[in-house]
């Protein structure tokens, strides 16, 4: 699969057959890559990584146990890599691994197929291994990944769909224009994946770009800080079930630093976004949904409105549109004097229950504010992706 970092939601999965219902408690963030060395986990945890998908060509049982034990100590959840493209076990062998580790507290779920549409793994084969997994472990979700877009024929073979989107990779010479069409296409890919998963009641985990030109080249260039914000938060604003960055095998120092920034920033609003509503009708915005998409969520009496300028993201040029004096009107009854603009070292006054701000083309702003009294956070279910 391609290079990946994972932002995951800690959620409960409620399944009826293949149906999926998510109840979020936090957005978990981590890496997907060739990073199976347990000794690295404490370093990842130090800057906020909460979930890992170690892409190792298939763990053997002793490796799985060692990795899960170390991850538990570090406070990290793990998608266990059992890709059938690398480890096509017999039914008995497969079920034995699932049985051995299904009760481990660090287990997030089972990852069973990587871009099967390219690897020649049929939908029937994926579904067979999915059924074997669910027969033994009814409590943890099963995930597969597709490149760029969903493939409907595989829909009965997973509970959580991961979509890989790596702007520029495989397109030849890099396009160095900031917010070129390959970068802007991220939002379209995330939205297509989210809409598909919502239609089929599946979890959705975007897998974003976690490497740069110095790592693999082949049409990739290092994304700028603002592009990374767009690439990441144009997914988060849709109400996703996690986000992975691929990969952390040898990313350049610039890329590594920017991905760490994204992980930290997502962590700072993780609970609000997990419990949020995209384009919440309780909040009004002076721009249409074709220009500003936003998500409003709460944790106790702390609110966050994540807002993304999507105007002209699908146009034939890189210009976008600057949006000035965008007015956000807070829900009725909200009393606060200002909002903090996260990661920008500024605040905005709230006057008459509203505040205004400006957006550069494709810019992302996250507004946080606290209201007086009351705890309106939904009850917290057990951590980790679960199925019941």
Secondary structure, 3 states (H helix, E strand, C coil): CCCEEEEEEEEEECCCCCCCCEEEEEEEEEEEECCCCHHHHHHHHHCCCCEEEECCCCCCHHHHHHHHHHHHHHCCEEEEECCCCCCCCCHHHHHHHHHHHCCCCCEEEEEEEECHHHHCCCHHHHHHHHHHHHHHCCCCEEEEEEECCCCHHHHHHCCEEEEECCCCCCCCCCCCCCCCHHHHHHHHHHHHHHHHHHHHCCEEEEEEECCCCCCCCCCCCCCCHHHHHHHHHHHHCCCCCCEEEECCCCCCHHHHHHHHHHHHHHHHCHHHHHCCEECCCCCEECCCCCCEEEEEEEECCEEEEEEEECCCCCCCCCCCCCEEEEEEECCCCCCCCEEEECCCCEEEECECCEEEEEECCCCEEEEEEECCCCCCCCCCCCCCCEEC
